[in-house]
Structures are given as structure tokens and as C-alpha cells.
Amino acid sequence: MVESHFFLMVLFSTLVGVVGGMLLKDTRKDQVRAAGVIVAWLVGAAVVAGWVLRVFPL
Amino acid sequence: MAGRTPQKTAPKSGPPIGLVYLAAWLVPGLGHLWLGRREKGVVFFVALCAMFAIGLALDGRLFPFVWSEPLVALAAVADVAAGLPYLLAWLAGAGVGTPAAVSYEYGNTFLITAGLLNALVVIDAHDVARGRK
């Protein structure tokens, strides 16, 4: 099975973004935009958290 | 009253709300399909079933109801919220979980999130059924 942490994170974020976008908005354009924002926030926050934990490990 | 924004009202006739809840929980997206939101229903079904299947494929665990361990019990509740995919996996004996696997925690995350998102989908179906959306 896939063991790439980044790939699994992006896959997870994409699925959550798709469902979240469909839940939050009603028009196609708004849904795509909301999904993109959710994916960007999830992936971006995870990358930032990863670098912070690299500098300040628990 | 003047200046008051018109409120969306519930449809006069529609499926019984209890059955909508049950359908929406059992099969992700079925509540929306039943209420005429075909596109949303299909997307919810595909995305949530895929998420649940990926969670199982990643060696995730279907948590048992162990009330002495609150976090395990909460994870079990989230798993059950996935509906029919959970029941089928449980009946098939899948979701044993392999803690030694690299992807074990990812699998758990996919499984739990699929259930929690389905709970949000059920709530959304409720709003649609009540005419709020």
C-alpha cells in the first residue's frame, strides 16, 4: 500500500475538501472554490506544523 | 411584515423525516438523492465510501465500544456514523487494524473522518428536508 505521507495527506485533504465544499455551498463555482480553500488550508497547515515540529520537536 | 426577508419553508409533502435520517445515515448521500439533490448525493456517496475503503486498505481499525476508554469509544461512535460501509466491514470481519503498519494511523484517520463527515451530511439532509436549504 502507499506509504507516502504527503500523498496520503493530499488524498485525505482532497476528499475532505470535496465533501466540505459540497456541504457548504450550493453553486458549482462556489463549491470548487470552497473545496480548494479547504484543501489548501489542510495541506498548508500540515506542512507548516511539520516544519515547526522539526525545529521544536515534542 | 415589510422589509422582512422571505423564509424558505418546508415542503408540504415529502418523505418522512425519520426515514430521511435513516437513509442518509445508512447510505452516505442517499438522503440527498431522495430529496432531489442528485449531484450532492452522488458526490457524498463516492467520496465517503472511497474514504472508508481507503481507511480499511491502509490497515485502519474499526474501534470497539470500550466505555472505560472514552477516546476509543468516541472513535467507535465515529466509525459507526459511516453507516452501511461500517456494517458491511464489521460483518466481513474487516477493520481489525495493524498497529505495526506504517499507514495504521492514516487508516484510522480516514475511517473516523468518513464517519464524522457522514454525520455532517445527515445534518445537511435534515436542513434540506426541513426546507432550510
N, CA and C atoms of all chains as a GROMACS GRO file, in nm:
protein
  573
    1MET      N    1   0.085  -0.120   0.000
    1MET     CA    2   0.000   0.000   0.000
    1MET      C    3   0.088   0.124   0.000
    2VAL      N    4   0.028   0.235  -0.039
    2VAL     CA    5   0.101   0.362  -0.046
    2VAL      C    6   0.154   0.399   0.092
    3GLU      N    7   0.280   0.438   0.098
    3GLU     CA    8   0.338   0.476   0.227
    3GLU      C    9   0.388   0.620   0.226
    4SER      N   10   0.356   0.693   0.119
    4SER     CA   11   0.398   0.833   0.112
    4SER      C   12   0.308   0.917   0.201
    5HIS      N   13   0.364   0.974   0.305
    5HIS     CA   14   0.286   1.054   0.398
    5HIS      C   15   0.222   1.174   0.325
    6PHE      N   16   0.300   1.237   0.238
    6PHE     CA   17   0.249   1.356   0.169
    6PHE      C   18   0.133   1.319   0.077
    7PHE      N   19   0.148   1.208   0.002
    7PHE     CA   20   0.040   1.167  -0.088
    7PHE      C   21  -0.088   1.138  -0.008
    8LEU      N   22  -0.074   1.065   0.102
    8LEU     CA   23  -0.192   1.031   0.182
    8LEU      C   24  -0.256   1.157   0.241
    9MET      N   25  -0.171   1.253   0.278
    9MET     CA   26  -0.225   1.378   0.333
    9MET      C   27  -0.303   1.455   0.227
   10VAL      N   28  -0.247   1.461   0.106
   10VAL     CA   29  -0.315   1.532  -0.003
   10VAL      C   30  -0.444   1.460  -0.040
   11LEU      N   31  -0.440   1.326  -0.043
   11LEU     CA   32  -0.561   1.247  -0.075
   11LEU      C   33  -0.669   1.273   0.030
   12PHE      N   34  -0.630   1.268   0.156
   12PHE     CA   35  -0.725   1.294   0.265
   12PHE      C   36  -0.784   1.435   0.253
   13SER      N   37  -0.697   1.532   0.232
   13SER     CA   38  -0.742   1.671   0.222
   13SER      C   39  -0.838   1.691   0.105
   14THR      N   40  -0.807   1.624  -0.006
   14THR     CA   41  -0.892   1.638  -0.125
   14THR      C   42  -1.032   1.583  -0.099
   15LEU      N   43  -1.038   1.464  -0.038
   15LEU     CA   44  -1.169   1.406  -0.011
   15LEU      C   45  -1.248   1.491   0.089
   16VAL      N   46  -1.180   1.538   0.194
   16VAL     CA   47  -1.248   1.624   0.291
   16VAL      C   48  -1.292   1.755   0.223
   17GLY      N   49  -1.206   1.808   0.136
   17GLY     CA   50  -1.238   1.933   0.067
   17GLY      C   51  -1.359   1.918  -0.024
   18VAL      N   52  -1.365   1.807  -0.095
   18VAL     CA   53  -1.478   1.784  -0.186
   18VAL      C   54  -1.609   1.778  -0.108
   19VAL      N   55  -1.610   1.699  -0.001
   19VAL     CA   56  -1.733   1.686   0.080
   19VAL      C   57  -1.766   1.820   0.147
   20GLY      N   58  -1.664   1.885   0.202
   20GLY     CA   59  -1.687   2.013   0.268
   20GLY      C   60  -1.740   2.119   0.173
   21GLY      N   61  -1.682   2.125   0.055
   21GLY     CA   62  -1.728   2.223  -0.045
   21GLY      C   63  -1.872   2.199  -0.085
   22MET      N   64  -1.907   2.071  -0.103
   22MET     CA   65  -2.046   2.039  -0.140
   22MET      C   66  -2.143   2.070  -0.027
   23LEU      N   67  -2.096   2.053   0.097
   23LEU     CA   68  -2.184   2.080   0.211
   23LEU      C   69  -2.205   2.231   0.230
   24LEU      N   70  -2.097   2.306   0.211
   24LEU     CA   71  -2.103   2.449   0.246
   24LEU      C   72  -2.170   2.535   0.140
   25LYS      N   73  -2.155   2.499   0.014
   25LYS     CA   74  -2.202   2.586  -0.095
   25LYS      C   75  -2.300   2.514  -0.186
   26ASP      N   76  -2.373   2.594  -0.264
   26ASP     CA   77  -2.476   2.536  -0.349
   26ASP      C   78  -2.449   2.550  -0.499
   27THR      N   79  -2.364   2.644  -0.539
   27THR     CA   80  -2.335   2.655  -0.682
   27THR      C   81  -2.200   2.591  -0.711
   28ARG      N   82  -2.184   2.543  -0.834
   28ARG     CA   83  -2.062   2.471  -0.871
   28ARG      C   84  -1.937   2.554  -0.846
   29LYS      N   85  -1.943   2.680  -0.888
   29LYS     CA   86  -1.826   2.767  -0.874
   29LYS      C   87  -1.788   2.785  -0.728
   30ASP      N   88  -1.887   2.809  -0.644
   30ASP     CA   89  -1.860   2.828  -0.500
   30ASP      C   90  -1.810   2.699  -0.435
   31GLN      N   91  -1.866   2.587  -0.481
   31GLN     CA   92  -1.823   2.458  -0.425
   31GLN      C   93  -1.676   2.430  -0.456
   32VAL      N   94  -1.638   2.456  -0.581
   32VAL     CA   95  -1.498   2.432  -0.620
   32VAL      C   96  -1.406   2.525  -0.541
   33ARG      N   97  -1.448   2.649  -0.529
   33ARG     CA   98  -1.366   2.745  -0.454
   33ARG      C   99  -1.353   2.704  -0.307
   34ALA      N  100  -1.462   2.666  -0.245
   34ALA     CA  101  -1.459   2.626  -0.104
   34ALA      C  102  -1.374   2.500  -0.085
   35ALA      N  103  -1.386   2.405  -0.179
   35ALA     CA  104  -1.306   2.283  -0.171
   35ALA      C  105  -1.158   2.317  -0.181
   36GLY      N  106  -1.125   2.406  -0.273
   36GLY     CA  107  -0.985   2.447  -0.289
   36GLY      C  108  -0.931   2.513  -0.165
   37VAL      N  109  -1.011   2.598  -0.102
   37VAL     CA  110  -0.968   2.666   0.021
   37VAL      C  111  -0.944   2.563   0.132
   38ILE      N  112  -1.036   2.467   0.145
   38ILE     CA  113  -1.021   2.365   0.250
   38ILE      C  114  -0.894   2.282   0.227
   39VAL      N  115  -0.873   2.239   0.102
   39VAL     CA  116  -0.754   2.158   0.072
   39VAL      C  117  -0.628   2.240   0.100
   40ALA      N  118  -0.626   2.365   0.055
   40ALA     CA  119  -0.508   2.449   0.075
   40ALA      C  120  -0.478   2.469   0.223
   41TRP      N  121  -0.582   2.491   0.302
   41TRP     CA  122  -0.562   2.511   0.446
   41TRP      C  123  -0.512   2.384   0.514
   42LEU      N  124  -0.572   2.271   0.479
   42LEU     CA  125  -0.530   2.145   0.542
   42LEU      C  126  -0.386   2.112   0.508
   43VAL      N  127  -0.353   2.118   0.378
   43VAL     CA  128  -0.216   2.084   0.336
   43VAL      C  129  -0.117   2.188   0.389
   44GLY      N  130  -0.153   2.316   0.374
   44GLY     CA  131  -0.063   2.422   0.420
   44GLY      C  132  -0.037   2.413   0.570
   45ALA      N  133  -0.142   2.393   0.647
   45ALA     CA  134  -0.125   2.386   0.793
   45ALA      C  135  -0.041   2.264   0.832
   46ALA      N  136  -0.060   2.154   0.761
   46ALA     CA  137   0.018   2.034   0.792
   46ALA      C  138   0.166   2.055   0.761
   47VAL      N  139   0.195   2.120   0.649
   47VAL     CA  140   0.335   2.146   0.612
   47VAL      C  141   0.399   2.241   0.714
   48VAL      N  142   0.327   2.346   0.750
   48VAL     CA  143   0.379   2.441   0.849
   48VAL      C  144   0.402   2.370   0.984
   49ALA      N  145   0.304   2.290   1.025
   49ALA     CA  146   0.318   2.217   1.152
   49ALA      C  147   0.436   2.122   1.146
   50GLY      N  148   0.457   2.060   1.031
   50GLY     CA  149   0.570   1.969   1.016
   50GLY      C  150   0.704   2.039   1.035
   51TRP      N  151   0.715   2.159   0.974
   51TRP     CA  152   0.840   2.235   0.988
   51TRP      C  153   0.858   2.286   1.131
   52VAL      N  154   0.749   2.328   1.194
   52VAL     CA  155   0.758   2.375   1.334
   52VAL      C  156   0.804   2.261   1.424
   53LEU      N  157   0.748   2.141   1.400
   53LEU     CA  158   0.787   2.027   1.483
   53LEU      C  159   0.930   1.981   1.454
   54ARG      N  160   0.978   2.012   1.334
   54ARG     CA  161   1.118   1.980   1.303
   54ARG      C  162   1.212   2.068   1.386
   55VAL      N  163   1.170   2.195   1.400
   55VAL     CA  164   1.254   2.289   1.477
   55VAL      C  165   1.234   2.270   1.627
   56PHE      N  166   1.108   2.249   1.666
   56PHE     CA  167   1.076   2.229   1.809
   56PHE      C  168   1.010   2.093   1.828
   57PRO      N  169   1.087   1.988   1.826
   57PRO     CA  170   1.026   1.854   1.839
   57PRO      C  171   0.962   1.834   1.976
   58LEU      N  172   0.856   1.756   1.978
   58LEU     CA  173   0.787   1.731   2.105
   58LEU      C  174   0.870   1.641   2.195
   59MET      N  175  -4.470   4.125   0.732
   59MET     CA  176  -4.405   4.248   0.783
   59MET      C  177  -4.314   4.304   0.675
   60ALA      N  178  -4.322   4.434   0.654
   60ALA     CA  179  -4.243   4.497   0.549
   60ALA      C  180  -4.094   4.488   0.581
   61GLY      N  181  -4.012   4.464   0.478
   61GLY     CA  182  -3.868   4.459   0.496
   61GLY      C  183  -3.816   4.327   0.548
   62ARG      N  184  -3.905   4.240   0.577
   62ARG     CA  185  -3.862   4.110   0.630
   62ARG      C  186  -3.823   4.018   0.513
   63THR      N  187  -3.709   3.952   0.527
   63THR     CA  188  -3.666   3.864   0.418
   63THR      C  189  -3.751   3.738   0.416
   64PRO      N  190  -3.788   3.697   0.297
   64PRO     CA  191  -3.872   3.577   0.289
   64PRO      C  192  -3.796   3.453   0.337
   65GLN      N  193  -3.862   3.371   0.416
   65GLN     CA  194  -3.801   3.250   0.468
   65GLN      C  195  -3.838   3.132   0.378
   66LYS      N  196  -3.740   3.043   0.360
   66LYS     CA  197  -3.771   2.921   0.288
   66LYS      C  198  -3.856   2.833   0.379
   67THR      N  199  -3.961   2.779   0.326
   67THR     CA  200  -4.049   2.697   0.408
   67THR      C  201  -4.036   2.551   0.371
   68ALA      N  202  -4.070   2.467   0.465
   68ALA     CA  203  -4.061   2.324   0.441
   68ALA      C  204  -4.163   2.282   0.337
   69PRO      N  205  -4.127   2.186   0.253
   69PRO     CA  206  -4.223   2.139   0.155
   69PRO      C  207  -4.342   2.077   0.226
   70LYS      N  208  -4.464   2.097   0.166
   70LYS     CA  209  -4.584   2.048   0.232
   70LYS      C  210  -4.586   1.896   0.237
   71SER      N  211  -4.541   1.832   0.130
   71SER     CA  212  -4.537   1.687   0.132
   71SER      C  213  -4.398   1.642   0.093
   72GLY      N  214  -4.349   1.546   0.165
   72GLY     CA  215  -4.216   1.494   0.137
   72GLY      C  216  -4.198   1.366   0.214
   73PRO      N  217  -4.084   1.307   0.198
   73PRO     CA  218  -4.060   1.182   0.271
   73PRO      C  219  -4.056   1.207   0.421
   74PRO      N  220  -4.097   1.107   0.501
   74PRO     CA  221  -4.092   1.122   0.648
   74PRO      C  222  -3.949   1.152   0.692
   75ILE      N  223  -3.936   1.250   0.780
   75ILE     CA  224  -3.802   1.297   0.818
   75ILE      C  225  -3.719   1.186   0.883
   76GLY      N  226  -3.788   1.099   0.960
   76GLY     CA  227  -3.716   0.990   1.024
   76GLY      C  228  -3.653   0.894   0.923
   77LEU      N  229  -3.728   0.869   0.816
   77LEU     CA  230  -3.675   0.780   0.712
   77LEU      C  231  -3.560   0.846   0.637
   78VAL      N  232  -3.569   0.979   0.622
   78VAL     CA  233  -3.459   1.051   0.557
   78VAL      C  234  -3.332   1.039   0.640
   79TYR      N  235  -3.347   1.056   0.773
   79TYR     CA  236  -3.232   1.038   0.863
   79TYR      C  237  -3.170   0.900   0.845
   80LEU      N  238  -3.258   0.800   0.850
   80LEU     CA  239  -3.211   0.662   0.845
   80LEU      C  240  -3.140   0.634   0.712
   81ALA      N  241  -3.202   0.680   0.602
   81ALA     CA  242  -3.142   0.658   0.471
   81ALA      C  243  -3.008   0.732   0.459
   82ALA      N  244  -3.006   0.856   0.508
   82ALA     CA  245  -2.885   0.937   0.496
   82ALA      C  246  -2.771   0.877   0.578
   83TRP      N  247  -2.807   0.817   0.692
   83TRP     CA  248  -2.702   0.755   0.774
   83TRP      C  249  -2.656   0.623   0.714
   84LEU      N  250  -2.754   0.541   0.672
   84LEU     CA  251  -2.718   0.408   0.624
   84LEU      C  252  -2.632   0.413   0.498
   85VAL      N  253  -2.675   0.490   0.401
   85VAL     CA  254  -2.600   0.500   0.275
   85VAL      C  255  -2.561   0.646   0.256
   86PRO      N  256  -2.432   0.677   0.266
   86PRO     CA  257  -2.390   0.816   0.250
   86PRO      C  258  -2.444   0.876   0.120
   87GLY      N  259  -2.512   0.989   0.132
   87GLY     CA  260  -2.564   1.057   0.013
   87GLY      C  261  -2.705   1.020  -0.025
   88LEU      N  262  -2.757   0.910   0.031
   88LEU     CA  263  -2.891   0.865  -0.009
   88LEU      C  264  -2.998   0.965   0.033
   89GLY      N  265  -2.978   1.030   0.146
   89GLY     CA  266  -3.074   1.130   0.190
   89GLY      C  267  -3.086   1.243   0.089
   90HIS      N  268  -2.973   1.289   0.039
   90HIS     CA  269  -2.975   1.396  -0.061
   90HIS      C  270  -3.035   1.348  -0.192
   91LEU      N  271  -3.002   1.225  -0.231
   91LEU     CA  272  -3.061   1.170  -0.354
   91LEU      C  273  -3.213   1.166  -0.342
   92TRP      N  274  -3.262   1.122  -0.227
   92TRP     CA  275  -3.406   1.109  -0.202
   92TRP      C  276  -3.474   1.246  -0.208
   93LEU      N  277  -3.402   1.348  -0.163
   93LEU     CA  278  -3.459   1.482  -0.158
   93LEU      C  279  -3.437   1.560  -0.288
   94GLY      N  280  -3.385   1.491  -0.388
   94GLY     CA  281  -3.370   1.555  -0.519
   94GLY      C  282  -3.239   1.626  -0.542
   95ARG      N  283  -3.147   1.618  -0.445
   95ARG     CA  284  -3.014   1.678  -0.464
   95ARG      C  285  -2.920   1.570  -0.519
   96ARG      N  286  -2.942   1.538  -0.646
   96ARG     CA  287  -2.875   1.422  -0.705
   96ARG      C  288  -2.722   1.437  -0.709
   97GLU      N  289  -2.679   1.554  -0.752
   97GLU     CA  290  -2.534   1.575  -0.766
   97GLU      C  291  -2.463   1.562  -0.631
   98LYS      N  292  -2.518   1.628  -0.530
   98LYS     CA  293  -2.458   1.620  -0.397
   98LYS      C  294  -2.460   1.476  -0.346
   99GLY      N  295  -2.572   1.409  -0.366
   99GLY     CA  296  -2.584   1.272  -0.318
   99GLY      C  297  -2.480   1.180  -0.378
  100VAL      N  298  -2.458   1.193  -0.508
  100VAL     CA  299  -2.360   1.108  -0.575
  100VAL      C  300  -2.219   1.139  -0.524
  101VAL      N  301  -2.188   1.268  -0.512
  101VAL     CA  302  -2.054   1.306  -0.466
  101VAL      C  303  -2.031   1.256  -0.323
  102PHE      N  304  -2.130   1.271  -0.236
  102PHE     CA  305  -2.115   1.225  -0.097
  102PHE      C  306  -2.095   1.073  -0.094
  103PHE      N  307  -2.174   1.004  -0.176
  103PHE     CA  308  -2.163   0.858  -0.177
  103PHE      C  309  -2.023   0.814  -0.221
  104VAL      N  310  -1.977   0.869  -0.333
  104VAL     CA  311  -1.846   0.827  -0.387
  104VAL      C  312  -1.734   0.867  -0.291
  105ALA      N  313  -1.735   0.992  -0.245
  105ALA     CA  314  -1.624   1.041  -0.162
  105ALA      C  315  -1.618   0.968  -0.027
  106LEU      N  316  -1.732   0.950   0.037
  106LEU     CA  317  -1.730   0.891   0.171
  106LEU      C  318  -1.705   0.740   0.166
  107CYS      N  319  -1.761   0.673   0.067
  107CYS     CA  320  -1.732   0.529   0.054
  107CYS      C  321  -1.586   0.508   0.019
  108ALA      N  322  -1.532   0.594  -0.069
  108ALA     CA  323  -1.390   0.583  -0.104
  108ALA      C  324  -1.304   0.606   0.019
  109MET      N  325  -1.341   0.705   0.097
  109MET     CA  326  -1.264   0.737   0.217
  109MET      C  327  -1.263   0.618   0.315
  110PHE      N  328  -1.380   0.558   0.331
  110PHE     CA  329  -1.390   0.444   0.422
  110PHE      C  330  -1.308   0.326   0.370
  111ALA      N  331  -1.319   0.299   0.239
  111ALA     CA  332  -1.246   0.186   0.180
  111ALA      C  333  -1.095   0.210   0.190
  112ILE      N  334  -1.052   0.332   0.165
  112ILE     CA  335  -0.909   0.363   0.175
  112ILE      C  336  -0.862   0.342   0.319
  113GLY      N  337  -0.945   0.382   0.414
  113GLY     CA  338  -0.910   0.362   0.555
  113GLY      C  339  -0.889   0.215   0.588
  114LEU      N  340  -0.976   0.130   0.535
  114LEU     CA  341  -0.959  -0.014   0.558
  114LEU      C  342  -0.833  -0.065   0.488
  115ALA      N  343  -0.811  -0.018   0.365
  115ALA     CA  344  -0.694  -0.063   0.288
  115ALA      C  345  -0.563  -0.019   0.355
  116LEU      N  346  -0.569   0.089   0.431
  116LEU     CA  347  -0.449   0.139   0.499
  116LEU      C  348  -0.430   0.073   0.636
  117ASP      N  349  -0.496  -0.039   0.656
  117ASP     CA  350  -0.484  -0.115   0.782
  117ASP      C  351  -0.542  -0.042   0.902
  118GLY      N  352  -0.641   0.043   0.878
  118GLY     CA  353  -0.708   0.111   0.988
  118GLY      C  354  -0.794   0.015   1.068
  119ARG      N  355  -0.834   0.059   1.185
  119ARG     CA  356  -0.909  -0.027   1.277
  119ARG      C  357  -1.050   0.027   1.298
  120LEU      N  358  -1.147  -0.064   1.301
  120LEU     CA  359  -1.282  -0.027   1.344
  120LEU      C  360  -1.285  -0.045   1.495
  121PHE      N  361  -1.290   0.065   1.566
  121PHE     CA  362  -1.272   0.059   1.711
  121PHE      C  363  -1.392  -0.004   1.781
  122PRO      N  364  -1.368  -0.077   1.887
  122PRO     CA  365  -1.477  -0.137   1.964
  122PRO      C  366  -1.535  -0.036   2.064
  123PHE      N  367  -1.654  -0.066   2.112
  123PHE     CA  368  -1.716   0.020   2.215
  123PHE      C  369  -1.662  -0.019   2.352
  124VAL      N  370  -1.554   0.046   2.390
  124VAL     CA  371  -1.495   0.022   2.521
  124VAL      C  372  -1.517   0.150   2.603
  125TRP      N  373  -1.623   0.148   2.686
  125TRP     CA  374  -1.662   0.271   2.755
  125TRP      C  375  -1.564   0.312   2.864
  126SER      N  376  -1.481   0.216   2.908
  126SER     CA  377  -1.379   0.251   3.008
  126SER      C  378  -1.266   0.332   2.944
  127GLU      N  379  -1.258   0.329   2.811
  127GLU     CA  380  -1.160   0.410   2.740
  127GLU      C  381  -1.236   0.508   2.650
  128PRO      N  382  -1.262   0.628   2.701
  128PRO     CA  383  -1.351   0.722   2.631
  128PRO      C  384  -1.308   0.754   2.487
  129LEU      N  385  -1.178   0.768   2.464
  129LEU     CA  386  -1.135   0.804   2.328
  129LEU      C  387  -1.160   0.690   2.230
  130VAL      N  388  -1.143   0.567   2.277
  130VAL     CA  389  -1.172   0.451   2.192
  130VAL      C  390  -1.322   0.445   2.162
  131ALA      N  391  -1.403   0.471   2.265
  131ALA     CA  392  -1.548   0.467   2.247
  131ALA      C  393  -1.594   0.577   2.150
  132LEU      N  394  -1.534   0.696   2.163
  132LEU     CA  395  -1.570   0.804   2.071
  132LEU      C  396  -1.531   0.769   1.927
  133ALA      N  397  -1.414   0.707   1.911
  133ALA     CA  398  -1.372   0.664   1.777
  133ALA      C  399  -1.469   0.560   1.722
  134ALA      N  400  -1.520   0.472   1.811
  134ALA     CA  401  -1.617   0.372   1.768
  134ALA      C  402  -1.746   0.438   1.721
  135VAL      N  403  -1.791   0.540   1.794
  135VAL     CA  404  -1.912   0.613   1.754
  135VAL      C  405  -1.891   0.677   1.617
  136ALA      N  406  -1.773   0.736   1.597
  136ALA     CA  407  -1.742   0.799   1.467
  136ALA      C  408  -1.741   0.694   1.356
  137ASP      N  409  -1.686   0.577   1.384
  137ASP     CA  410  -1.685   0.469   1.284
  137ASP      C  411  -1.827   0.429   1.246
  138VAL      N  412  -1.911   0.411   1.347
  138VAL     CA  413  -2.049   0.367   1.322
  138VAL      C  414  -2.125   0.471   1.239
  139ALA      N  415  -2.089   0.597   1.254
  139ALA     CA  416  -2.159   0.703   1.180
  139ALA      C  417  -2.144   0.688   1.029
  140ALA      N  418  -2.049   0.605   0.986
  140ALA     CA  419  -2.032   0.584   0.841
  140ALA      C  420  -2.147   0.504   0.782
  141GLY      N  421  -2.225   0.436   0.866
  141GLY     CA  422  -2.345   0.366   0.818
  141GLY      C  423  -2.316   0.229   0.759
  142LEU      N  424  -2.376   0.204   0.642
  142LEU     CA  425  -2.367   0.071   0.581
  142LEU      C  426  -2.222   0.026   0.555
  143PRO      N  427  -2.134   0.113   0.509
  143PRO     CA  428  -1.995   0.068   0.491
  143PRO      C  429  -1.937   0.009   0.620
  144TYR      N  430  -1.970   0.072   0.734
  144TYR     CA  431  -1.922   0.018   0.862
  144TYR      C  432  -1.984  -0.119   0.888
  145LEU      N  433  -2.115  -0.130   0.868
  145LEU     CA  434  -2.182  -0.257   0.897
  145LEU      C  435  -2.129  -0.369   0.809
  146LEU      N  436  -2.108  -0.339   0.680
  146LEU     CA  437  -2.056  -0.441   0.589
  146LEU      C  438  -1.914  -0.482   0.629
  147ALA      N  439  -1.832  -0.384   0.662
  147ALA     CA  440  -1.694  -0.415   0.702
  147ALA      C  441  -1.693  -0.497   0.831
  148TRP      N  442  -1.781  -0.460   0.922
  148TRP     CA  443  -1.790  -0.531   1.051
  148TRP      C  444  -1.834  -0.676   1.030
  149LEU      N  445  -1.937  -0.693   0.945
  149LEU     CA  446  -1.986  -0.828   0.918
  149LEU      C  447  -1.880  -0.912   0.846
  150ALA      N  448  -1.800  -0.847   0.762
  150ALA     CA  449  -1.696  -0.918   0.688
  150ALA      C  450  -1.572  -0.944   0.772
  151GLY      N  451  -1.569  -0.890   0.892
  151GLY     CA  452  -1.453  -0.909   0.978
  151GLY      C  453  -1.334  -0.822   0.939
  152ALA      N  454  -1.361  -0.719   0.858
  152ALA     CA  455  -1.252  -0.629   0.817
  152ALA      C  456  -1.230  -0.524   0.927
  153GLY      N  457  -1.125  -0.446   0.909
  153GLY     CA  458  -1.100  -0.338   1.006
  153GLY      C  459  -1.043  -0.386   1.137
  154VAL      N  460  -0.968  -0.495   1.131
  154VAL     CA  461  -0.903  -0.545   1.253
  154VAL      C  462  -0.794  -0.448   1.296
  155GLY      N  463  -0.727  -0.389   1.196
  155GLY     CA  464  -0.622  -0.292   1.227
  155GLY      C  465  -0.488  -0.358   1.249
  156THR      N  466  -0.386  -0.297   1.193
  156THR     CA  467  -0.249  -0.349   1.212
  156THR      C  468  -0.163  -0.236   1.267
  157PRO      N  469  -0.153  -0.228   1.400
  157PRO     CA  470  -0.078  -0.116   1.460
  157PRO      C  471   0.066  -0.106   1.413
  158ALA      N  472   0.125  -0.218   1.371
  158ALA     CA  473   0.264  -0.215   1.326
  158ALA      C  474   0.278  -0.156   1.185
  159ALA      N  475   0.166  -0.147   1.112
  159ALA     CA  476   0.173  -0.096   0.975
  159ALA      C  477   0.205   0.053   0.976
  160VAL      N  478   0.281   0.096   0.875
  160VAL     CA  479   0.318   0.238   0.864
  160VAL      C  480   0.194   0.326   0.852
  161SER      N  481   0.093   0.274   0.780
  161SER     CA  482  -0.024   0.356   0.748
  161SER      C  483  -0.138   0.338   0.848
  162TYR      N  484  -0.112   0.272   0.961
  162TYR     CA  485  -0.220   0.242   1.057
  162TYR      C  486  -0.294   0.368   1.103
  163GLU      N  487  -0.219   0.469   1.144
  163GLU     CA  488  -0.284   0.592   1.194
  163GLU      C  489  -0.357   0.665   1.082
  164TYR      N  490  -0.300   0.661   0.962
  164TYR     CA  491  -0.370   0.721   0.847
  164TYR      C  492  -0.502   0.648   0.825
  165GLY      N  493  -0.497   0.516   0.831
  165GLY     CA  494  -0.619   0.438   0.811
  165GLY      C  495  -0.726   0.475   0.913
  166ASN      N  496  -0.685   0.486   1.039
  166ASN     CA  497  -0.781   0.527   1.142
  166ASN      C  498  -0.839   0.665   1.113
  167THR      N  499  -0.753   0.755   1.069
  167THR     CA  500  -0.798   0.892   1.040
  167THR      C  501  -0.900   0.893   0.926
  168PHE      N  502  -0.873   0.815   0.821
  168PHE     CA  503  -0.968   0.807   0.710
  168PHE      C  504  -1.102   0.750   0.757
  169LEU      N  505  -1.097   0.642   0.837
  169LEU     CA  506  -1.221   0.577   0.882
  169LEU      C  507  -1.303   0.668   0.971
  170ILE      N  508  -1.236   0.729   1.068
  170ILE     CA  509  -1.308   0.816   1.163
  170ILE      C  510  -1.364   0.938   1.092
  171THR      N  511  -1.284   0.998   1.004
  171THR     CA  512  -1.330   1.118   0.934
  171THR      C  513  -1.446   1.087   0.840
  172ALA      N  514  -1.443   0.969   0.776
  172ALA     CA  515  -1.555   0.931   0.689
  172ALA      C  516  -1.685   0.928   0.769
  173GLY      N  517  -1.679   0.872   0.890
  173GLY     CA  518  -1.798   0.867   0.974
  173GLY      C  519  -1.844   1.005   1.018
  174LEU      N  520  -1.750   1.087   1.060
  174LEU     CA  521  -1.787   1.221   1.107
  174LEU      C  522  -1.843   1.307   0.993
  175LEU      N  523  -1.783   1.293   0.874
  175LEU     CA  524  -1.836   1.369   0.760
  175LEU      C  525  -1.977   1.320   0.724
  176ASN      N  526  -2.000   1.189   0.737
  176ASN     CA  527  -2.135   1.138   0.708
  176ASN      C  528  -2.236   1.194   0.809
  177ALA      N  529  -2.192   1.214   0.933
  177ALA     CA  530  -2.281   1.275   1.031
  177ALA      C  531  -2.318   1.418   0.987
  178LEU      N  532  -2.220   1.491   0.933
  178LEU     CA  533  -2.250   1.626   0.883
  178LEU      C  534  -2.344   1.620   0.763
  179VAL      N  535  -2.326   1.517   0.680
  179VAL     CA  536  -2.413   1.500   0.563
  179VAL      C  537  -2.557   1.473   0.608
  180VAL      N  538  -2.572   1.393   0.715
  180VAL     CA  539  -2.707   1.365   0.769
  180VAL      C  540  -2.771   1.496   0.818
  181ILE      N  541  -2.693   1.577   0.887
  181ILE     CA  542  -2.746   1.705   0.937
  181ILE      C  543  -2.785   1.795   0.820
  182ASP      N  544  -2.703   1.794   0.714
  182ASP     CA  545  -2.735   1.874   0.596
  182ASP      C  546  -2.864   1.824   0.530
  183ALA      N  547  -2.880   1.690   0.525
  183ALA     CA  548  -3.003   1.633   0.469
  183ALA      C  549  -3.124   1.677   0.552
  184HIS      N  550  -3.104   1.686   0.683
  184HIS     CA  551  -3.212   1.734   0.770
  184HIS      C  552  -3.251   1.877   0.732
  185ASP      N  553  -3.152   1.963   0.712
  185ASP     CA  554  -3.181   2.101   0.674
  185ASP      C  555  -3.254   2.108   0.540
  186VAL      N  556  -3.212   2.023   0.446
  186VAL     CA  557  -3.279   2.021   0.316
  186VAL      C  558  -3.423   1.975   0.331
  187ALA      N  559  -3.443   1.869   0.411
  187ALA     CA  560  -3.577   1.814   0.430
  187ALA      C  561  -3.670   1.915   0.498
  188ARG      N  562  -3.612   1.997   0.586
  188ARG     CA  563  -3.693   2.098   0.656
  188ARG      C  564  -3.714   2.224   0.574
  189GLY      N  565  -3.651   2.228   0.455
  189GLY     CA  566  -3.667   2.344   0.369
  189GLY      C  567  -3.580   2.461   0.407
  190ARG      N  568  -3.478   2.436   0.487
  190ARG     CA  569  -3.388   2.546   0.527
  190ARG      C  570  -3.279   2.572   0.423
  191LYS      N  571  -3.259   2.480   0.333
  191LYS     CA  572  -3.156   2.499   0.230
  191LYS      C  573  -3.216   2.477   0.092
   0.00000   0.00000   0.00000
